[in-house]
Amino acid sequence: MKSLELHLTVNGEEKCWAIAPGDLLLDVLRREGYYGVKRGCETGECGACTVLLNGKAVNSCMMFAGHAEGAQVMTIEGLGNGTKLHPLQEAFLDHGAVQCGFCTPGMILGAKALLDRHPDAGENLVRETMAGHLCRCTGYRKAVEAVLAVSTPPRKVRKQTAGGKR
């Protein structure tokens, strides 16, 4: 089988890996030990495989690894500094937005990409971002609360009115 060299930076460290032309970024990252990138639906619908590629949230299950040549990739493993959690990670813990942890890395990275572009993101924009991540344990309210707590200025989720509608 023909192999290619892939040069990229993952979590601030330069890497050079041998890959096959059809390798997906998800598979290469997991093969290299980045297990926070999860295999979920394999169709780009669940968000479990989300990584940041040059600061943009992407579904690594839908991207050939070769397309990441020269890119900056961040996985959940690179978000904190090893001894201190990133504020989004802290907020997810503080707001009870973590249960089984399968969707959490993708949600946090998606939220980071959002807040890097829109630090003042409101509830609607946060909910739109979270819609790209499927969660069967916590639902979305707690994740939205966590992201809003880290936004600038910190915000709270609006209260629901009678009948559950806003």
Secondary structure, DSSP 8 states (H G I E B T S, - for coil): ---EEEEEEETTEEEEEEE-TT-BHHHHHHHTT-TTS----SSSSS-TTEEEETTEEEEGGGSBGGGGTT-EEE-GGGTS-SSS--HHHHHHHHTT--SS-SSHHHHHHHHHHHHHH-TT--HHHHHHHHTTS--SSS-SHHHHHHHHHHSSS--------GGG--
